[in-house]
Amino acid sequence: MPLKEPVESRKINEGGSSVVKKVSDGQQTIAVKLLKDKTASIERKLIQQKNGEISGLNIPDHPNIVKTLAVLVRREAKNEYRLIQHGDPDFSLALYRPMACVLEYIDAIDLCESLVNKKVQPGLDLAVDIGRKICAALMCIHDQNLVYRDIKPDNILYAPPKALGEESIVKLTDMGLTKHLKKDDYTRTLCGTVDYVAPEILSESRYNYTVDAWSLGVLLFVVSTGIRLYNSNDHSEVYKEIIRFNKKNEAQKRSYMLSRFRFFHPELLNIMLSLFRQPRQRMALPEAKAALDRLAGLEQ
């Protein structure tokens, strides 16, 4: 990432754990995600939490994933900095702490901001477009033995088509909660964003890749309706709503969703209900992608 002087930068986004800046030398532009961390000492728990930032380096180029170009790490014992890039063989998280991520710059804003500021219209077309492309991104991530665990509009960059016949830009970003998980393995870490988290994560049961399918279902609901799936604004109450919703049978879930929003395309509603099943019966992402592809064909 050699940039020529003078280099200009400006903040383009900020969350609870990071600040993202656009950095340019006039010829090339990148995004730099600066990780917030007030902890002075290196703790194993912190290292494990930030492991996902390193995992992003191993994800192949994909049209629906923001590419991680490098990760800046620091070895506090020696105050040593190092830029880790794809394929570096001798990197050890036991010695270094991630400080910043260098990402490809995407000329788009996050989907949450687009929805809140009414720059995009929720509905079937948007849900199918977003859903198909996020499915493809997640399938790529899962192929690398990674579970994503934080699907939400805030982590999706979106730009509408510039002209008739062109594709929208849909890019999944923020690999902070991704975790390596062998195909037949499970984890129990409590993490994610409350409205989108799968019930088995909340109950601290063991879980695997199927949690991303549940979160995709919530995303489809939000993007198609413009409203939240759950009623309460209190986190502890939302936890209870998720557990209650999960215990309903499919007919009861259908009734609940239609009580929240009455104008679903029946096939989209069926897809969401299939994603809201118990983990072993939950629709797999390739099936969801195929179903959304068919629905996209119906709209042409």
C-alpha positions, 0 to 999 in steps of 0.5 A: 500500500505505498502511498505518495505524499501528500496523503489526505484522510477523512473519517467516513464511519465510526462504531463502538469498536472502530473508526474508519477513514478514507485515505488517498494520495490522489492516485489510489484510495484505501479505507483504514479501520482503526481499532479502538482499544483502551486495554494497555496489556495484551490479554488472551480474551482480547486477542481472540476477539480481534482474531476475525480481523486477521481472518479477513486476510484469508478470504478470496476476492469476492464481488460482495465482500470488502477486501482486507488488504493488510492488518497492522499489528503491534507487539507491545513487549517490544513496541514493534509494529508489523504489517501482516498481508495475505500468506504471511506464514510466521504470524502469531496472535499470541505475540501481536495485537491487531491495531488497524485494518487496511481495506479496499475503498468502496464508494458506497454507504452502509445499508443502515444509513440508507434505510434510516435516511430513506435513501433507499426504499425497503421492499421486495426488490431490495430484499431480493437484491441484498439477500442474493448477494449476501448469501453469495458472500456468506457462502464464500466465507463459510468455504474458508471455514469461517462463521461470520456472526454479525450480519446486519445492515450496518455491516453492508455497504450499498449503492444503488444501480447508476443506470438501468441494467447495471448492478447495485453494489452490495459488499459485506464488511467488518470481519471482527466477529468471524471465527475459524470453525471446522465443518463438523465443529461448534462454538459457544461464544456469546456475540453478535448484535441483539436484533439479528442474533440466533436464539442458540447463541443467546441460550449459550448452546453450541452452534455452527454456521447455521447462525448466519442463516438465521441472521440472514432471515432477520435481515430479509425481514428488515430490508423488505419492511423497513421495520424491526422484527421484534417490538421492544427497544430494551435489549433484555426484552428483545432477548426474551422475544427472540426465545419466544419467537423461536419456540413458536411453530411455523404457523405461529411464526407466520402469524406473528410476522404478518402481524408486524407487516401484512404485505409480504410476497408469499415466496419471500415469507416462505424463505424467511420462515425456512431460515427461522427453523431450528438449526438442523432444519434451517434452510442452508445458504445455497438453498436460500440463494437458489430460492432468491434467484428464482424470486429475482427471475419472477421480478424481471 
